[in-house]
Each structure stands twice: as C-alpha cells, then as structure tokens.
Amino acid sequence: MQLVLTLKYTIMTKQELENNMTKVAGIPVEITVRGKRSFTFSFEGKNETAAKKIQQYFAPVSLEYDYDEECDLICLYMNL
C-alpha cells in the first residue's frame, strides 16, 4: 500500500514528503502516519529551529510539538 499525501496543493508520496521536510528543516525528518488525516513529523535531537521551520512551512495549519528527552526526539503532530 502506498500512501499519497496532498499538502500545499502538491501530491507527494510519503518518501517525497520526508525528503522535502528534510530540506525544509535542514536535518533528516521521518513521517509516521497515525490515521487517515493524522501525521507525526519527527527528528533526533532538541532542535527547536527545525521544528519552527516545519511549523512555518505548513502555516496556517497548526502543528504542536514536544521534545521527548528520554528518546531525544522532537515530534510535531498534524491533524487535518
């Protein structure tokens, strides 16, 4: 099964979106599909600058994020 997302009026596969978000954030970004309209963008380390770049990319859609110190990951949550 191949996931195809439509964001910012562009149709992308999951891999294409991960590659695009990696370019936006400047660090490797992984996407987890949580449901039909729910996604998590995650990356290693506490990099609030990268998190803000992803938030700005999807504005005005609001993405909340948190840092998991135990795993050393930031996760941004998107619900469409």
Short mmCIF file of the C-alpha atoms (twelve columns), coordinates in Angstrom:
data_MODEL
# 
_entry.id   MODEL 
# 
loop_
_atom_site.group_PDB 
_atom_site.id 
_atom_site.type_symbol 
_atom_site.label_atom_id 
_atom_site.label_alt_id 
_atom_site.label_comp_id 
_atom_site.label_asym_id 
_atom_site.label_seq_id 
_atom_site.Cartn_x 
_atom_site.Cartn_y 
_atom_site.Cartn_z 
_atom_site.pdbx_PDB_model_num 
ATOM 1  C CA . MET A 1  0.000  0.000  0.000  1 
ATOM 2  C CA . GLN A 2  1.422  3.366  -0.987 1 
ATOM 3  C CA . LEU A 3  0.500  6.483  0.953  1 
ATOM 4  C CA . VAL A 4  -0.036 9.651  -1.053 1 
ATOM 5  C CA . LEU A 5  -0.477 12.972 0.757  1 
ATOM 6  C CA . THR A 6  -1.867 16.169 -0.715 1 
ATOM 7  C CA . LEU A 7  -0.360 19.153 1.074  1 
ATOM 8  C CA . LYS A 8  0.072  22.702 -0.185 1 
ATOM 9  C CA . TYR A 9  -1.708 21.646 -3.399 1 
ATOM 10 C CA . THR A 10 1.028  19.189 -4.310 1 
ATOM 11 C CA . ILE A 11 0.605  15.423 -4.349 1 
ATOM 12 C CA . MET A 12 3.584  13.628 -2.790 1 
ATOM 13 C CA . THR A 13 4.376  10.133 -1.641 1 
ATOM 14 C CA . LYS A 14 5.470  9.644  1.964  1 
ATOM 15 C CA . GLN A 15 9.121  9.371  0.873  1 
ATOM 16 C CA . GLU A 16 8.900  12.538 -1.227 1 
ATOM 17 C CA . LEU A 17 7.358  14.408 1.697  1 
ATOM 18 C CA . GLU A 18 10.082 13.147 4.057  1 
ATOM 19 C CA . ASN A 19 12.717 14.312 1.569  1 
ATOM 20 C CA . ASN A 20 11.011 17.694 1.251  1 
ATOM 21 C CA . MET A 21 10.699 18.155 5.030  1 
ATOM 22 C CA . THR A 22 14.368 17.200 5.405  1 
ATOM 23 C CA . LYS A 23 15.224 20.061 3.038  1 
ATOM 24 C CA . VAL A 24 12.918 22.464 4.894  1 
ATOM 25 C CA . ALA A 25 14.230 21.538 8.364  1 
ATOM 26 C CA . GLY A 26 17.848 21.074 7.346  1 
ATOM 27 C CA . ILE A 27 18.029 17.735 9.185  1 
ATOM 28 C CA . PRO A 28 16.600 14.223 8.492  1 
ATOM 29 C CA . VAL A 29 12.841 14.096 9.156  1 
ATOM 30 C CA . GLU A 30 10.705 10.960 9.470  1 
ATOM 31 C CA . ILE A 31 6.936  10.861 8.980  1 
ATOM 32 C CA . THR A 32 4.620  8.482  10.825 1 
ATOM 33 C CA . VAL A 33 1.051  8.078  9.580  1 
ATOM 34 C CA . ARG A 34 -1.243 7.892  12.607 1 
ATOM 35 C CA . GLY A 35 -4.537 7.843  10.730 1 
ATOM 36 C CA . LYS A 36 -6.214 8.946  7.517  1 
ATOM 37 C CA . ARG A 37 -5.677 12.624 8.372  1 
ATOM 38 C CA . SER A 38 -3.134 12.486 11.208 1 
ATOM 39 C CA . PHE A 39 0.652  12.532 10.870 1 
ATOM 40 C CA . THR A 40 3.722  12.899 13.051 1 
ATOM 41 C CA . PHE A 41 6.931  14.519 11.827 1 
ATOM 42 C CA . SER A 42 9.905  13.546 13.979 1 
ATOM 43 C CA . PHE A 43 13.645 14.029 14.121 1 
ATOM 44 C CA . GLU A 44 16.503 13.376 16.504 1 
ATOM 45 C CA . GLY A 45 17.735 15.941 18.985 1 
ATOM 46 C CA . LYS A 46 16.266 19.031 20.569 1 
ATOM 47 C CA . ASN A 47 16.253 21.373 17.575 1 
ATOM 48 C CA . GLU A 48 13.527 23.969 18.047 1 
ATOM 49 C CA . THR A 49 14.727 25.898 14.983 1 
ATOM 50 C CA . ALA A 50 13.985 22.892 12.749 1 
ATOM 51 C CA . ALA A 51 10.582 22.423 14.442 1 
ATOM 52 C CA . LYS A 52 9.690  26.068 13.790 1 
ATOM 53 C CA . LYS A 53 10.740 25.754 10.124 1 
ATOM 54 C CA . ILE A 54 8.314  22.843 9.675  1 
ATOM 55 C CA . GLN A 55 5.566  24.754 11.500 1 
ATOM 56 C CA . GLN A 56 6.126  27.778 9.235  1 
ATOM 57 C CA . TYR A 57 6.055  25.586 6.133  1 
ATOM 58 C CA . PHE A 58 2.550  24.349 6.973  1 
ATOM 59 C CA . ALA A 59 1.176  27.678 8.272  1 
ATOM 60 C CA . PRO A 60 -1.662 28.446 8.821  1 
ATOM 61 C CA . VAL A 61 -2.192 24.788 9.808  1 
ATOM 62 C CA . SER A 62 -1.189 24.483 13.443 1 
ATOM 63 C CA . LEU A 63 1.368  21.822 14.365 1 
ATOM 64 C CA . GLU A 64 2.081  21.292 18.025 1 
ATOM 65 C CA . TYR A 65 5.324  19.688 19.065 1 
ATOM 66 C CA . ASP A 66 7.051  18.269 22.070 1 
ATOM 67 C CA . TYR A 67 10.504 17.015 22.958 1 
ATOM 68 C CA . ASP A 68 10.947 13.550 24.425 1 
ATOM 69 C CA . GLU A 69 14.108 13.757 26.494 1 
ATOM 70 C CA . GLU A 70 14.311 10.004 27.060 1 
ATOM 71 C CA . CYS A 71 14.292 9.256  23.300 1 
ATOM 72 C CA . ASP A 72 15.982 12.540 22.298 1 
ATOM 73 C CA . LEU A 73 13.298 13.203 19.651 1 
ATOM 74 C CA . ILE A 74 11.100 16.129 18.701 1 
ATOM 75 C CA . CYS A 75 7.668  15.162 17.361 1 
ATOM 76 C CA . LEU A 76 5.343  17.536 15.528 1 
ATOM 77 C CA . TYR A 77 1.703  16.481 15.317 1 
ATOM 78 C CA . MET A 78 -0.523 17.295 12.334 1 
ATOM 79 C CA . ASN A 79 -4.257 16.661 12.347 1 
ATOM 80 C CA . LEU A 80 -6.099 17.692 9.183  1 
# 
